[in-house]
Amino acid sequence: MNASIHKDFDRERFSKHFVYESYDDETQLFFNRGSIGFVLLAWPLVGASVSAQNEIAEFLKSDENLPAESSLQVLMIGSNNIENFLSNWQSYRKGEIFIELANKRTEFLHDQAQKVGSIKDVVLLISVTIPNLNANIDDMIRRRDALKDTFRSIGLSTENVNAQQLLKFLRVIFGWPEEEHSNINQYEILSEQILSGDFSLFENDDCVNVNDDQIFISLEARKRPAEWKLSANIRSWSSAF
């Protein structure tokens, strides 16, 4: 007689879907499973001109910048953890009246972030990977500098992301509170350290349950714009869903 196994025991490790394996502090490059790359941190621009779009397009079209089968990914993350901004702003208020007003303002903003979700700290993670572990390190650094210069020319400041920063952002996405994050273990590959030891994920027909107390859903735009430029996106996304 064949014993039936509950489907919850027939699951795979989620860490295998992450490619990050190691990080070099000197070059600030990530060495991944079958690729080498870097990650940049940026903050979204309020707007961009057509010339700015053209500058980005020129970078993307260059084979020297992005060889065949290379990858450039942009991930926008909105976090409700704004305590450091509120604390910093509040610390500059002096005098009894201004301190009291600041307390009320920070309490309001805190509630909007934690309970309503209308206020977030939004950042961009921009990652570039080249599918060749034997890629020239100097070429990778040149590509990173060229991309940062291109972004700088359109008013977008960026900074290099190290392993600890990358794991911080990825862990938050999967529901691991930042205050509970552990330090990186240099003797373990990075992909095994992104999720906490008690992380669980269960797929349903219309959502994904995470750790029994969170639900993730995916939304798809009802209509996609014919061209990806700022003015067209504003009109399209305002009525997308």
N, C-alpha and C positions, 0 to 999 in steps of 0.2 A: 504494500500500500504506500502510495506516495504521500508524504507529509506536505501539507500546504504551508507556505511561508508567507507571513504577513507582508504586504507591500512596503511597509515602513522599514523593514529590515533589508529590502532589496534596493538599496539606494547607493549612489556613487558619491565620492568625495567631491565637494564643490571646488576645492582648491586647485584641482587639475585644470580648471578653466581659466586660471590666471597665469599669465606668461612670465611674470617677473620672478627672477631667480636671485640675482645679486646686484650690488651697486658699488661703484668705485668712487671713493671720496675725492680722489685727486682729480680725475677727469670729469666727475659728476655725470657719469653715464651709467645706464642700466644695461646689464647683460641678461638677456631673456632666453627663453626656450626657443632657439633657432633664429634669434635676431638680436640686434643691439640698438639702443636708442636713448632718448632723453625726454624729460618732461619739463614743461614750463608752466609757471603760475601767472595768471593775469586776471584783470578785473574788467568786466564788460564795458564797452564804450556806449555812451548814450546814443550816438549816431555816427555814421560814416559816409563819406562822399564817394562818388563814382570813381574818382582817381585812386582812393584808398583801396577799393575793390580791385582795380586794375593792378596795383602794386602787389597785392596778395596773389592774384592770378599769375603774374610774371614769375613769382617765386615757385609756384606750384608746377608751372610748365617746364621748368629747368630740370633736365636729367641729372645735372650735377648736384642739385639740391635734393631731389627725390628720384633716385634711380627706379628702374622697373620693379614693381611689386612692393614698393615702399608703402608705408602707411602714415597718414597724418590724421589724428583723431582729436576732436574738441569736445570736452565734457563740461557742461555747465552745472554747477552744484549750488543749491540754495540751502543754507543751514539756519536753523532757528537759534543757534548758539551765538548770541550777540552780547553776552555778558561783558566781555573785555572792552567792547566799544562803549557800552553804557557806563562802566566803571571809570574808564578814562575820561569821558565827557563830564561825569559827575564830580570827579576829583578837582576840576578847575573852578567849581562854584564855591564862592566864599561869602560869608555872611549868613546869618540865620534865615532871612527871608529867601535868599537865592538857593540855599541848601534845601529848604523845604520845597520850593518850586521844582528843583532838580529831582528830588525824591519822587514827587508825584509824576513828573514827566517820565523818568526811567521806569517807574512801576507800570505806567500805561504802555510804554514801548515793549517792556518785558512781556506783558499780557498779550499784546498784539503778535509777538513772535512765538510765544509758547502755546497760547490757547487758540488764537484766531488763525495764525499762520500767514498773516498779511505782510509781515516784515521778515526779511531773511538777509543773511550775509551771503552774497552771491559771488562766486569766483569761477574762473575758467581753468581747466587743466588741459593743456595742449601737448599731446605726445606724438613723437615722431619715431618710427622704427624702421630699420633697414634689415631686410632678411638675409643677413650674412654676418655670422659671428667673427669672420676674419676681416671685416671691414676695417679700413685704416682709421685709427683713432683720431689722427689729425684732421682727416676729412669729416669725421663726425662732429668734431668741435667747430670746424669751419661752417658746417651746415647749421649748427645751433646758433652760432654768431650771426650768420646771414639771416636766419629767420627772426632773431631778436631785433636786428637792425631794420628789417622790413616792418615789423610791428611798431617799432619806435617811430618810424617815418610817418605812420598814420595816427600817432598819439596813443598807442597801446603799450604801456610799460609792462615788462615781463621780468621774471626772475627764475633761476634754476630751482628745480624741486629735488630735494634729496630723498632718501629712502624713508626716513622717519615722517617727513611731510606727506609723502605719497600714501603711506599706510594710514595716516591720520584721516585723510579725506576718504579713502576707500572704506575704511572701517565704519565711518559715520554713515555712509550710504547704506550699509547693511545693518544698521541699527545698533552698533556698538558705541555707547556713550563715550565721548572724548575723555571724560574724567576717569574712566575705567581702563584706558589704553595702557598696555604694557610696553616697555622699551623693546627695541629690536634685538633679537638674538642673532649675533653675527655668525653663529655656527649653523643656522637653519635657513633654508631658502625662503625668500620673501613671500612667495605665494602661499606658503604654509602658515604665515603669520597674519594674514589679512583678516581672517575671521576668528572670533573667540571660540574657545573650546566647547562651549555649550550652544553654539549656533545651530539652528535647525531651519530648514526651508521645505515647505510642502506645497506642491503645485495643485491647484484646483482648476476647474473649467474656466472661471472668470477672474481669478486673482491668484496671488501667491501669498501664503501665510509665512511670516517670519517670526520665529521664537514665540509663537502662540499669542503674541500681543500686538502684532503689526500686520497690516495687509497692504500689499503692493498691487497696483493695477496699471495697465498700459493703455495709453490713449493714442489714437491715430488721427491725424488731421483729416477732416472730411474732404478738404480740397487743398491741393498743393499749388503754390504759385508757379506761373509759367517761367518766371525768372527770379533768381535769388538776390534781390537787392533790397535795401532797407525800406524804401518807400512802398515797394510792392508787398513786402512782408507785413508791414503795419496794417495794410488794408486786408490782407488775406487772413492773418492770425486773429484779427478782431472778430471774425465770424467763422473761425475754423471749426469750432466744436458745437 
